[in-house]
């Protein structure tokens, strides 16, 4: 007589549910670790970007008599095509363009020589008559679908659409478009005529403006004029990358290792004021000029008036010697301001910055 045994194949429903539950628990345990590793990698990439920018500034200085580039090119003689720039909102001289930011001067030194060759000399020469880079090149956007008072009149060179990885932090999403009619900041500098911080932005409407290449990095202007109750503080804590103010390395009295050169700025949603309301904003590499430190400590989220990041309260900065360090959003404000000034004579304790 032959005996046959029958083996069971597969799982019961209960066993399958148990396996699924175990897998779900494991995923739940591993996900935070994966996210932490991913952010650590993004943070490292961000620091590397700033390191490359810092080294590029030194390479620029090597070829320019030991002088760093200006923070922003603000012409006193800017001109616009007839009928293009409407009166009433475009800044008159001495602050009328071209608003070319410091990063443009560094393009040849971050392996972007071909792009640098597309930038006309009129955008980078001091005392130029070039109008604002975002409002001087046809075709012009004269109907943005916004109220007449806020029509862009934007017309910019298409090479400004180039996306440059070295200028973008992997932890941010500077091209997010979840806010209709968002603001793209095309100029950021300390306004010489009034001593105030000047920010210009264009409406980021579909098909015109949204393509402009982003930046998460900007030069440091120091404490900054125009800050409430600034007084003589602005002059004492002047930074390296002020508008129209080339600074020689040997003129940094506090030492290049103690002075901030560049910092990061995360995109985000913020009330842009002047009736514009809450807007998504981001910087452009063409107009990323110089940001002051006087409006407050670095922010742990996107902020248009302060250095900011998405690194959990750690904001990365490239110092003028090319080194990269993080400053916490909870740092000592006085130490932070002192680090932004080039000749304030204040000795900085690294622990006061959160290092």
C-alpha positions in Angstrom: 0.0 0.0 0.0 1.3 3.4 -0.9 0.9 6.4 1.5 0.7 9.9 0.1 1.2 12.9 2.2 -0.2 16.3 1.2 1.8 19.4 2.0 0.2 22.8 2.4 1.2 25.6 0.0 1.1 29.3 0.7 0.1 31.4 3.7 -3.1 31.8 5.6 -4.7 35.2 5.6 -3.7 35.8 9.2 -0.1 34.9 8.5 -0.1 37.2 5.5 -1.5 40.1 7.6 1.2 39.5 10.2 4.0 39.7 7.6 2.5 42.9 6.2 2.3 44.4 9.7 6.0 43.5 10.4 7.1 45.0 7.1 5.1 48.2 7.9 6.7 48.4 11.3 10.2 48.0 9.8 9.5 50.7 7.2 8.2 53.0 9.9 11.4 52.4 11.9 13.7 52.8 8.8 12.0 55.8 7.2 13.3 58.5 9.7 16.8 57.0 9.4 16.5 57.2 5.6 15.3 60.8 5.7 18.1 61.7 8.1 20.7 60.2 5.8 19.1 61.9 2.8 19.2 65.3 4.6 22.8 64.7 5.7 23.7 64.1 2.1 21.8 67.2 1.0 23.5 69.3 3.7 26.9 68.0 2.6 26.1 69.0 -1.0 25.0 72.4 0.1 28.2 73.0 2.0 30.1 71.8 -1.0 28.3 74.3 -3.2 29.2 77.1 -0.8 32.8 75.9 -0.7 32.9 76.0 -4.5 31.5 79.6 -4.5 34.0 80.6 -1.9 36.9 79.2 -3.9 35.5 80.9 -7.0 35.6 84.2 -5.3 39.3 83.7 -4.4 40.1 82.6 -8.0 38.4 85.8 -9.2 40.4 87.8 -6.7 43.6 86.2 -8.0 43.0 87.7 -11.4 41.8 91.1 -10.2 44.5 92.5 -8.0 43.4 90.5 -4.9 39.9 92.1 -5.0 36.7 90.2 -4.5 33.8 91.0 -6.9 31.1 93.6 -5.9 28.0 92.4 -4.2 25.7 93.9 -6.8 26.1 96.2 -9.8 23.9 99.3 -9.3 24.3 101.9 -12.0 23.7 105.6 -11.6 23.1 106.0 -15.3 20.8 103.1 -16.3 18.6 103.6 -19.3 15.6 101.8 -20.6 14.0 101.4 -24.1 11.3 104.1 -24.7 7.9 103.1 -23.4 9.0 100.0 -21.6 9.7 101.1 -18.1 6.6 102.7 -16.6 7.0 105.6 -14.4 6.1 105.3 -10.8 7.5 101.9 -9.9 10.9 101.7 -11.6 13.6 103.1 -9.3 15.2 106.3 -10.8 18.9 106.8 -10.7 21.1 106.2 -8.8 19.4 102.8 -8.2 18.0 101.9 -11.5 20.0 98.9 -12.8 21.4 96.6 -14.0 21.2 94.9 -10.6 23.6 92.2 -11.6 24.4 90.0 -8.6 27.8 88.8 -7.3 27.3 85.2 -8.6 27.4 86.4 -12.2 31.0 87.4 -11.7 31.9 83.9 -10.5 30.5 82.0 -13.4 33.8 81.5 -15.2 35.3 80.0 -12.0 32.6 77.3 -11.4 32.9 75.7 -14.9 30.3 78.0 -16.4 32.6 79.9 -18.8 30.3 79.3 -21.8 27.4 80.9 -19.9 29.6 83.8 -18.7 30.4 84.5 -22.3 26.7 85.1 -23.0 26.5 87.9 -20.4 27.2 91.3 -22.0 29.9 93.4 -20.5 27.2 96.1 -19.9 25.8 93.9 -17.1 29.0 93.7 -15.2 30.9 96.9 -15.9 30.7 99.6 -13.2 29.2 102.9 -14.3 27.3 101.2 -17.1 24.2 102.6 -18.7 22.6 99.2 -18.9 19.0 99.1 -17.4 17.8 96.4 -15.0 18.6 93.0 -16.4 15.0 91.7 -15.9 13.4 94.7 -17.7 15.6 95.5 -20.7 15.4 92.7 -23.2 12.4 92.0 -25.5 9.9 90.4 -25.7 8.2 92.2 -22.9 5.5 90.8 -20.7 3.0 93.6 -20.7 -0.1 91.6 -19.6 0.5 89.3 -16.7 -3.1 88.7 -15.8 -2.6 90.8 -12.7 -4.0 94.2 -11.8 -2.7 97.0 -14.1 -0.6 98.5 -11.2 1.4 95.2 -11.0 2.0 94.5 -14.6 5.5 93.0 -14.9 7.0 94.9 -17.9 9.5 92.1 -17.6 11.9 91.4 -20.5 15.0 89.4 -19.7 17.8 87.6 -21.6 17.0 84.0 -21.9 20.5 82.9 -20.7 19.2 83.8 -17.3 16.9 80.7 -17.5 19.9 78.4 -17.1 19.7 76.2 -14.0 23.1 75.9 -12.2 23.4 73.1 -9.8 26.2 74.8 -7.8 23.8 77.6 -7.0 20.9 75.4 -5.7 20.6 73.7 -2.3 19.3 70.1 -2.7 17.2 70.5 0.5 15.2 73.2 -1.1 12.8 73.3 -4.1 13.3 76.7 -5.5 11.1 76.0 -8.5 8.0 75.1 -6.5 5.0 76.5 -8.3 2.1 75.8 -5.9 1.4 79.5 -5.4 -0.1 81.1 -8.4 1.6 84.4 -9.4 4.6 83.9 -7.1 7.5 86.3 -6.7 10.9 85.8 -8.3 13.4 88.2 -6.6 15.6 89.6 -9.4 17.4 92.2 -7.4 18.7 92.3 -3.8 21.1 94.9 -2.5 21.6 97.8 -0.1 20.3 100.9 -1.7 23.0 103.6 -1.8 20.7 106.6 -2.3 18.5 105.9 0.7 20.5 103.5 2.8 17.7 101.0 2.8 17.5 97.4 1.7 16.1 97.2 -1.9 14.3 94.1 -3.2 12.7 93.9 -6.6 10.6 91.0 -7.8 8.8 90.0 -10.9 5.5 88.0 -11.0 6.3 84.4 -11.6 3.5 83.7 -14.0 3.2 80.6 -16.2 5.2 80.9 -19.4 7.0 84.0 -18.4 9.4 84.3 -15.5 9.0 80.9 -13.9 11.9 79.7 -16.0 14.5 82.1 -14.5 17.4 80.2 -13.0 17.2 80.0 -9.2 19.8 80.5 -6.5 19.9 79.6 -2.8 23.0 81.6 -2.2 23.8 85.3 -1.8 26.6 87.5 -0.7 26.7 89.0 2.8 26.5 92.8 3.0 27.2 93.1 6.8 24.7 94.5 9.3 23.2 96.7 6.7 21.9 100.2 6.4 18.2 100.9 6.7 17.8 98.6 9.7 15.8 100.2 12.4 18.0 102.0 15.0 21.1 101.1 12.9 22.9 104.4 13.5 26.6 104.0 13.2 26.3 100.2 13.5 25.8 99.8 9.8 29.1 101.5 8.9 31.0 99.6 11.7 29.7 96.2 10.5 30.0 96.6 6.8 30.4 93.3 4.9 32.5 92.3 2.0 29.8 92.1 -0.7 28.2 95.5 -0.6 26.8 97.0 -3.8 29.4 98.7 -6.1 32.1 98.1 -3.4 35.0 95.8 -4.5 36.9 94.7 -1.4 40.5 93.6 -1.4 41.4 90.5 0.7 44.0 92.4 2.6 41.4 95.0 3.6 39.5 92.5 5.7 40.8 93.6 9.1 39.0 90.9 11.1 40.6 88.2 9.0 39.1 86.2 6.1 38.5 83.2 8.4 36.3 85.4 10.7 34.2 87.1 8.1 31.1 85.8 6.3 31.3 85.9 2.5 28.2 84.0 1.4 25.2 82.4 3.0 22.1 80.4 1.9 18.5 81.5 1.5 15.7 79.0 1.2 12.7 79.7 -0.9 9.3 79.9 0.9 6.0 81.7 1.3 6.0 85.1 2.9 4.0 88.3 3.0 5.8 90.4 0.4 3.8 93.5 1.5 2.7 96.5 -0.7 -0.6 94.8 -1.3 1.0 91.7 -2.9 0.0 89.5 0.1 1.4 86.1 0.8 3.7 85.0 -2.0 6.0 82.1 -2.8 9.4 83.7 -3.3 12.9 82.6 -4.5 16.2 84.2 -5.5 17.7 84.3 -9.0 21.4 83.8 -9.6 21.4 86.8 -11.9 20.2 89.1 -9.2 21.4 87.4 -6.0 23.4 90.4 -4.7 24.0 91.0 -1.0 21.8 90.4 2.1 22.2 92.1 5.4 22.3 90.4 8.8 20.6 93.2 10.7 17.0 92.0 10.2 17.5 89.1 12.5 19.2 85.7 13.1 19.3 83.2 10.3 15.8 81.6 9.9 15.1 77.9 10.1 12.7 78.2 7.2 12.5 80.2 4.0 12.7 83.9 4.6 13.3 86.7 2.0 14.8 89.2 4.5 17.1 86.9 6.4 19.6 84.1 5.6 17.7 80.9 5.9 17.7 77.2 5.2 15.9 73.8 5.5 18.6 72.1 7.5 16.8 71.9 10.8 18.0 75.2 12.2 21.6 75.0 10.8 22.2 77.6 8.1 25.4 77.2 6.1 27.8 80.1 5.3 31.0 80.3 3.3 33.5 82.5 5.1 36.0 84.7 3.2 38.8 82.2 3.5 36.7 79.6 1.6 35.8 77.5 4.7 32.2 76.6 5.3 30.5 76.6 8.7 27.0 76.4 10.0 25.4 79.1 12.1 22.4 78.1 14.2 19.1 80.0 14.1 19.5 80.2 17.9 23.0 81.8 17.8 24.1 84.9 19.7 22.9 87.8 17.5 25.8 90.1 18.4 28.3 87.4 17.4 26.4 86.8 14.2 26.5 90.5 13.2 30.2 90.7 14.1 30.9 87.7 11.8 29.2 89.6 9.0 31.4 92.7 9.4 34.9 92.9 7.8 36.5 95.5 10.0 34.5 95.7 13.3 37.4 94.5 15.4 35.2 92.1 17.4 36.7 88.7 18.4 34.1 86.0 17.8 33.7 83.0 20.0 32.7 80.1 17.7 30.4 78.7 20.4 28.3 81.9 20.2 27.5 80.9 16.6 26.5 77.4 17.7 29.7 75.8 16.4 
